[in-house]
Amino acid sequence: PAEQVRTIYVDNLNAGDCLTYNVGTRTCGSGSEIKFDTIQKAVNNVSVGDTVKVRGGNYSQSPNAGNTGVVYIDGRIRANGEPGNVITYTNYNSEQVIIGNSTKENGIYILHSRYLNFSGFIVQDARNTGIRISNSSFLNIENCIAKNNNVTGIGIGGSANITLRSYNITVRNCHIDSNGDHGFYISSAGAKYVLVEDSTATMNGLLAPEFGQGFSAAKNNQTGEIIFRNLIVYDQISSSIVEQDTINVTIEDSFAWGTTRLQDSVIPNNAADGRGIVLGNYNEGYGSRVLRSVSFDHPLYAIGESNHPKSKFYNNLAFDVLGCPVPAPPNWDCPASPNRGFAMEGGEYYNNAAFNATEDFDKGSATNLSRVSNNLCRDNSCANFGNVTLGTTTINGTDPQLVNVAAARTLADQFAQDYANNVNNITYKNNFMQQMKQYLSPAVGSPLIDAGKIISGYHCAQSDDVNQSQLNCAHWNGLAPDIGAFEFNGTQQQSVCDLTSASWNTTTSTEGDVVQLIVNGTNCNGESVNFTIIEDDFVLPDDYAN
């Protein structure tokens, strides 16, 4: 007969294991449940289909020999799940479970395992990687936090041998924070069919600034078929989201802002990249895409690619790329090279918008640019596409007229401040993304509306005005897709004039002098300003000047 599926409890509130655990009192002797006092003991005794529920507490002890991890799961000697009958490890009733030990290489190390689910754990303080996955498949990692690990928050690797490669792995609604090197990292050892979605990353790379990437997939043509979706990456040390020489990686519907050029304190001349979303295809990679994503506030560039003709950039938005802050923060390396919205060194660029960068679009020395058309370039070096054919519908020197860029920036700053109190709150994240989408959509009268190109194989064949039931395609409204990351849907408000500062052109003057009042703002072209001048009297009450 089939073995009975069990629920196994882990509780270190009281030492010892038992078969009489009482869930309500957290004691042995008066109940009927199985209980172990370490997670590893549960791993050693689990069977196909079992669920392991871990009670709140700090779990740093590990009965297994060596320093491989606080939790070490080797599918060659421990039970694996099966299709439709997975093994699940989860925190009990949303209680806080912390797994960490600075003397162990990893917090959770999963090796040669299949059909496992993990949910609700905080994994921290490992000497190397918080959650390490090697040569494993059909895994789900959800609702986790990986923070303060010495090297990587979550790492996935495998082997060039197809039978040992990691594949079919989902990471969902996880937060990756303040790890020494990478945040989430798919190594060059090989992994395929990986989905990372609804997750966040911040402040990874303080110990190794050059490699401080929020989400990344490394150089190896055995790695590919990876989707990074609905990610929020903010205040990252080096780069936000990076793909390097992998195959068919998609980055879509994501927000990335706030990277640095922090110098490495150990390795001379090494510094953080200061880039947002990067497709680094050099020799082996192909077929990667960046779709409907927003990137801003980066010292070097917001969205870019390195020299491969098969990369695709459709419907993205890049802005506010003006180099290092002035004055530059301590220990930053601030290059004199242009700061670019889109750094184009290969591929296709359709329906993208860029503004407020030293160079909104820059072709550089690329020879592999294949198709560039239907983009909006507002500010500097809009003609620096070199000899690339732009197409008659590319818009140069025109403001995109988004709903409220200043409000979007304020909202992003608030998110970065508040998210520590809302970690992995999916409703909070979704509300933030919807608000950002509203603020960064075309306003009424925007030149972005219907100015894009219908891209075969990417866009839906018909407008949503005609058919809203189309599947697995990018939806659009009106006569043609819009330029930029988001579609105008007919309900957006007019652009909001947001006054940001005002100053006189001089601090002193005499009667009869002509002085200027300088007023700065966004979305304020053509607007007038009403103002009054009041005398600053030291003795008598202030009064209006004539």
Secondary structure, 3 states (H helix, E strand, C coil): CCCCCCEEEECCCCCCCEEEEECCCCEECCCCEEEECCHHHHHHHCCCCCEEEECCEEECCCCCCCCCCCEEEECCCCCCCECCECEEEEEHHHCCEEECCCCCCEEEEEECCEEEEEECEEEECCCCEEEEEECCEEEEEECCEEECCCCEEEEEECCCCCCCCEEEEEEECCEEECCCCCCEEECCCCEEEEEEECCEEECCCCCCHHHCEEEEECCCCCCEEEEEECCEEECCCCEEEEEECCEEEEEECCEEECCCCEECCCCCCCECCCEEEEEECCCCCECCEEECCEEECCCCEEEEECCCCCCEEECCEEEEECCCCCCCCCCECCCCCCCEEEECCCEEEECCEEEEECEEEECCCCCCEEEEECCEECCCCCCCCCCCCCCCCCEECCCCCECCHHHHHHHHHHHHHHHHHCCCCHHHHHHHHHHHHHHCCECCCCCCCCCCCCCCCCECCCCCCCCCCCCCCECCCCCCCCCCCCCCCCCCCCCCCEEEEEEECCCCCCCCCCCCEEEEEECCCCCCCCCCCECCCCCCCCCECC
